[in-house]
Structures are given as C-alpha cells and as structure tokens.
C-alpha cells in the first residue's frame, strides 16, 4: 500500500500525526544495578477499538545473564494514564502473574511481580501481558481532517540493563470495519528504518478481518524508542457529523423583540458516538430569552439558556450513528437586541449583530447549505437599511423582498459555508423604528470626550500648571508615561468600534506591558509551527522553515529578531517591532472610538474566559483554551485568572505543546531497594497535566521572556515610548 504521510524525522513525525506518544523512561538507581539481560524478542499487537480505547498485547522473551540477579519485576509502560486495571492479565512461562500494580518507576505504567517464577540467572523466560482497555483520545490527523491518527511506541528498557539485538515485531490493527483501501500507514522515521524496520509495513487481515500493518526487524535495540503510526477514517473512532443544511429565520419587531427559528439537518457519520448536544449563540446584547423550544424530528427535547448561548440536549432523541435527524429551535428575545450610541448618528441609528451557530471543528466535516432570512421591523423600507455586512461565502448584498405582511425581508444563501467558523450578520435601521425602551443604549460621552479631548490628560496638565514649574511638569510626566507607549492621537475619540484587530493588536491598543505583547507573539509562532523552544534558560528558539499557517508581519519580524545572537541587537529589533505595531494600530484606529473599541475587545476576552469556565469536560475546556488563548492573555489578571480557572482541573496540553515543552527523560526518585529494568511506551500527542502545573508553565513563559529577553521592563518600554509618545 502506498504511504500517505512522509515522516523523515521524529519531530516531523510528531507533527505529521496529531496524536503522539509522551511516555518517559524512568530507570532506577543505576549505582546498585544488578540486572543484565538480552531481550531476545518482543512482539506487540495494538488494537484500535471503536470506543476511544486501545488494547495492547505484549510477549517478551528474556535471556538473563549468568552473573545477573533474577528478573523478579518487569515494568511495562502505557501510552495514557487512564486504563482499566481489571482488563489486565499476565503470565510468565504460562504461569499466571498475580502481582500486578502501578509502576513506581514508569510515568504511566504497570509493574509485573514475577514472585517465585522470577527468571533465574542464566535462564530464559517468556513474559506475556494483555492490557484490554487503555483510554486513547483519538483526534484528527493534522494532514487530513477526515482521518484520525494513532502513533505508538513499543516498550523499551534502560540501556544499563539490556544488551544485544532484539527481534521486534509491531502490529497495528485498525478499527473494525475499516477497508484495506481506507487505512493509511505512516512511514517510520529514518532512525527507525536504519534499525532494520522496512519503510513500508506488511499489510494483512487478522483473524477478525481487521486490516493490520506489521513492521519487523531482527536488528532492533531493546533500549531504543521507536515510533509506528497509522490513520483511519475518523468516523470509526471519533464523533463525526455533517451538518447538511441549516436555515435561520428572524423577525425583527418594532417593539424591540426578536423571534428566531432555526432548522438543522444533521447526518451522524460516527460508528459509535451519538449526537447528544448542540450549542447555539444568540445576539450579543441579549440578557434574557422567552419561549425557547427545541425538537428533533418533531419530538420535544431539553433546552436551556446561559452565557448568551442556548444549550440543546437531545436526551433519548439523540441522533444515532449512521442516522440523520432534523433539529428545530426557536426563541424570543424581548428587548435589547438592537443597540445604539452617541457615535451611531447621535442615537439616531440602531444596530444589530446576529451570529450564525458555529460548531467545534473536531466534530463536523464538510460544508453546509445555509439560508438566512431577516424580516425587518414594520414600516422600515429597503433604503433605510444601512451598514449591511455578511460573512464570507455569502453574497455581499442580500436579496430584498416582502413577506405576506408587507414587511421588507433580506435573504442570503450559501452552498459552501464552513459550519465550524463564527459568522456574523450586521445591519442598521433608524432608531425611531424600534421602541426606545427596548434599545440597549451606550452611555452618553462627556463634552470633552465628544470634542476629542482626553479629560484625564487635561486634568493632569492643569495640575502641573498650578504647581508652576515646567521642568517639574516634564520630569514627573515622563516618569508616569514611561509605560504608556500609545501616542495621544489614538486616544482622540472617533465614531464606533474598530473590529477586525488581532488579539496582539488589541493588546497594543490596551497598552499591555511589552513583555506580555512579545509573549503573545511567541505563543502565536509556536502555535503556527514556525518555531520551537530549544532552551528556556537561556531562551533559545529554533526557526522552522514551513509553518502550518501564514505568518503576520509582526510574527515574521519577531522571528527575524531571534535569528541574531546578540542580546542587545535582539532587544533593539524587538523594540522596533513594537514601534511598528503601534503605528500600524494607530492607522487602523483613525476615525474610530478608542474607548468603545477597548471595551469591545475586553468583552471578547471575558467571553473567552466564560466559555472555558463553562466547559463540561477537560477535553472541551482544553480545546476552548487552545482556541481562545490569545484573547485570554489580554486580561491584566491573566496570571491569577489562569490559576483560578485551571487549579482544580485536568488539562489536555495544546497540540503545539511539544514545541514549547519538549518531552524529556527524567530520573526517578523511586524507591525499591533494588532497581529493576523499566520500560516505556508512548502514543498520545496530548499529555494530561494538572491544571495548576499547566497554568504555572504558561505564566512562567511570560516571566522568563521578560527576564531573559526584555530585561528591565521599564527601561525597555521607555525606549519605545520616546519614539511613539515623547
């Protein structure tokens, strides 16, 4: 079978498949080492199960040296910390092993106590262990979102214990039902091929008819970690749905209310998972809903409202694997759908922002046929509707018509809408068309603000004039403004909100500390696969040639700065980068309100935290944080907030975590009186971390960047302020 993924190195191997292995080998105290043996052969079978678990079966043949201690314990690594102990069975030379416990030496693993059946010096013994159920969080293959990937590393032993060649056989059994033409194997890394493994595995069907890929070498090293991988269509192991059609109809009423009705037609492509829940966002300012109802195939189902989102739970009406279902959802928002401000024609215009539902990218595949229909308030004519915007994949101008009641309608249709991205429709109508009490009204700005004069600056100027000395005024003003790098012209209030800024640009607008801005860019280039951390103390980056996503100008300049070895030159380039960003943000803000724009991006930040805190499971919470991380870092209390949110949670590390915290072997502090050979296995790309440890690592990233790259933050920022806000 032709290979689908080329993996020339270990690093590219980990990036070629989303799911990678993290198990670390932790040997005992080698000073008291008395074990010495040859691992003559090792045979491992790994079975993908449809319930997000794997089954692992090992057979080891040990030849113990004549002068060595008996092999009385064998530690076997597992790829993930969650496994069913009752599914484990083991034997040595056919005699059952009853002493099976958690290993004190292997990060994730079990210890087999051979007891009276220990393998004596100078003798051979065969150890067999079967682990029936190991949780494995299959996720998308990064090379093809329609596939799920598994990468497995067979157990290996400490080099101080094992010697000689090992006859190693690794067989990966694909999920039941996967056809020979559907599966894909991963080309092993170069060092694995050099160990005698073939670049292409032997493909066969096992006794259950499952597609099996087998690699074999007689020249393997029992102390070396090897990786083997395969991919299969995601629906065999992951929840996979296709939203074939969706339609949204919204009545915008003169009393300020909104009546919305949604129809979603889902097809469940999964082999095991049911479609059980659905989340639908409502317009931005809505604080309360009425008359919200939901059905699936005309059967009533549960629906609740929280955090500006309707949560639909299908319960017994869940859409089963291989089935389709139609979900209807309706609600009424009584008021505050439209909002207005002094900057919007001095309260003469009412604005609407209407979001389309967006669904997790790891659940949906394909594109969606979408229809959107708005009924304008009674009496509003087509020429009174302004500032109409539609998302990409929709016509820029809607189709205008009239409904049976004579109300103007706006209709859009798209046959190729990605259902996994947030899309908003916006429009303006005369404020007089909406009941005044139902409008969400922003506070009226003060006289000085309307004139474009910063009241705080004016008061400060008056104070220094009163105390009289120009010299004293300039000196104290300079001290206070060292950290204020925005030029005053950006603060001159214009009209409305400037949307479309990136999180980093929003951080500039909020005047976040320079070290926070640069750390946000660091995480951004790591996330895009443009760099990896080689060393944290001192901080060193390796620039990667082919990033996963297109880089923005400030990300490219950031990487250029890290190509120089001189710390002073690097600091100068980073200062130039921030100056460039300040000027670019200033250009984008011309004519817009600084205050409203800052408030808008603070609201995005707060919503990001709320979504993470409201997540039901560690998987969802971790994914939400990975997607929203840049926005949460806008929080000036980010350090404390991250600790509060993740303190009592488990966290699945982001997909780019190995570029920030590369896996490394560590020595144990464990404690059996006599060390024994230990082993390790690895097959998950996303380690599970204690929440406090994860949060602390992110916070330390900011602190390390500040201390090692920026140096004295006040002096660093002062050099920027001199150029942008002298």
VENSUL-V443779 format. One record per run of one state. SS is the DSSP state (hx for helix, st for strand, lp for the rest). FROM is the first residue (numbers start at 1). LEN is the number of residues. If there is no record, write none. Layout:
SS_FROM_LEN, SS_FROM_LEN
This chain:
lp_1_4, st_5_1, lp_6_4, hx_10_7, lp_17_13, hx_30_3, lp_33_4, st_37_12, lp_49_4, st_53_12, lp_65_6, st_71_1, lp_72_1, st_73_5, lp_78_5, st_83_1, lp_84_1, hx_85_3, st_88_5, lp_93_2, st_95_2, lp_97_2, st_99_4, lp_103_6, st_109_5, lp_114_1, hx_115_3, lp_118_1, st_119_1, lp_120_4, st_124_12, lp_136_4, st_140_2, lp_142_2, st_144_14, lp_158_4, st_162_1, lp_163_2, st_165_9, lp_174_10, st_184_3, lp_187_3, hx_190_5, lp_195_7, st_202_4, lp_206_5, st_211_11, lp_222_6, st_228_6, hx_234_3, lp_237_4, st_241_12, lp_253_5, st_258_11, lp_269_6, st_275_1, lp_276_1, st_277_5, lp_282_8, st_290_7, lp_297_2, st_299_2, lp_301_1, st_302_5, lp_307_2, st_309_5, lp_314_1, hx_315_3, lp_318_1, st_319_1, lp_320_4, st_324_10, lp_334_5, st_339_2, lp_341_8, st_349_8, lp_357_7, st_364_1, lp_365_2, st_367_9, lp_376_6, hx_382_3, lp_385_1, st_386_4, lp_390_9, st_399_4, lp_403_5, st_408_11, lp_419_4, st_423_8, hx_431_3, lp_434_2, hx_436_3, lp_439_1, st_440_2, lp_442_5, hx_447_4, lp_451_4, hx_455_13, lp_468_2, hx_470_11, lp_481_7, hx_488_4, lp_492_11, hx_503_7, lp_510_4, hx_514_14, lp_528_3, st_531_6, lp_537_2, st_539_5, lp_544_9, hx_553_9, lp_562_5, hx_567_22, lp_589_5, hx_594_21, lp_615_3, hx_618_15, lp_633_5, hx_638_9, lp_647_3, st_650_3, lp_653_4, hx_657_4, lp_661_18, st_679_4, lp_683_5, st_688_3, hx_691_20, lp_711_2, hx_713_12, lp_725_2
